[in-house]
Amino acid sequence: MQFNTGVLKMYRIETIDPITGKSLTQLVDMPYVIANVDDDSLVIYFESERNRDLYLQDPTRHRLQHYGHLSQN
């Protein structure tokens, strides 16, 4: 038996929609974005595609509940 010894990438997950503040318990098929800063990756889930689009227009206007703002380079 052989195993791939490549690098394992870890993601943090934000499950509170930054637009509505609602905690999401079901994440399957929910819209999301992956924010990357250096080697830090954060998956942010949203209640709707509209909320995701609003967030992407200006991420700094919407506070993330668990992880604060990510600096945008």
Secondary structure, 3 states (H helix, E strand, C coil): CCCCCCCCCCEEEECECCCCCCECCCCCCCCEEEEEECCEEEEEECCCHHHHHHHHHCHHHCCCCCCCCCCCC
